[in-house]
């Protein structure tokens, strides 16, 4: 039995995104280790883990539900980035760069959902 999610381009893109999030996370103040930093890591990994878990479901309808959860996790990352900007933990340039990445990932996940709907 293969793991079909490993063949999805979005899987690799999310993995790369998570690498960047972990780097960003390491630059947050230590006082945020159990707050924003922890939530940021969990939201980023949730986006990937829901893609992988959903891909193993029996139907594309179920898979689509998990893709929506992945999209929600990326939206959560955007809110965390906004808080980090407000607290001056990150620069507006870094904020903008990550927002662009988040927007791109969300668009790709929505597109992937449409592809699944067309198949079913």
N, C-alpha and C positions, 0 to 999 in steps of 0.2 A: 504494500500500500504506500503510495507516494503522498507527499504533502504538496498539494497543488498550489498552495499560497506562495511557495518559493518560486513559482514561475511567473507570478504577477509582478509587473514592473513597479506597481505601487508599494509592494512589500519592500523592495530594495530602497525605494525613495523614503519610505517611513523609517527604515533602519538608519539611513544617512541623517535624516532629520533628528532622530533621537541622539545620535552622536553629538550633533551641534547643541542640542538642548542640554545634554550632560556637561558639555564644556561651559555653556552659559551658566548653568546651575552652580558649577564649582566657583563661579565668580561672585555669587550672591553672598551677602553678609552671613557670617556664621550664625547669627541670631535667627536667621530664617531657615536653618537646617530642618527644623521640625514643622515649619509653616509653609511658606510659599515654595521653598526649594523642594520639599517633599511632595507637595501637591503638583508642582511642575513635572517632576520625574514621573509621578503616577499617571498624570494625564497623557504624557508623551508615550509611555509604554502601553497605556490602555488603548490608544489609537491603533497601535500595531497588534496588540494581543487580541483585540476584538475582530480585526481583519482575519487573523489566523484562525481563531476559534470559529468564526462564522463560516469560513471556507470549508470546514469539515462537517457542516450541517447537511442534512439529507436533502434540503430543497433550497433553491435560489431565493425563495421568499424569506426563509429563515436567515440566509446569508445577508440579504438586503437589510434586515433588521439590525444585524451586527455592524454593517457598514454605517448605518445611521448613528450607532453608538460611537463608532470611530470618529465620525464627523463631529459629534457632540464633544468628544474629548479634545479635538483640535480647537473647537470654540472655547473650551475651558482654558486652553493654553493662551489664546488671545486675551482673555480676561486677566489671566495671571501676568502676562506681559504688560498689559495696561497698568496694573497695580505696580509692577516693578518700575515702570517709567515714572509713574506718579511719585513713588518713593525715592526716585533718583538712583535706583540700583543699576539701571541700564541707560544708555544714551538714546536719544531719539533716532539716531542712525541704526543702532542695533535693533531697536524696537521695530523700525520700518522694515529692516531686512527680514526679521522673523515673521512679521505680519504678511509680507509677500509670500514667504514660504508656506505659511498656514493657508493663505487664500488659494495658492496653487494646489496644495494637497486636498483641500476641500473640493475644489473643482474636479480634480481627478477622481476622487471618491464618488462624487455625484455622477460623473460620467461612467464610472465602473458600474454603479447601480443601474444605470439605464441599459448598459450592455447586458446585464443579468436579466433585466425585465424583458428585453427583446428575445432572449433565449427561451424564457419560460412561457 
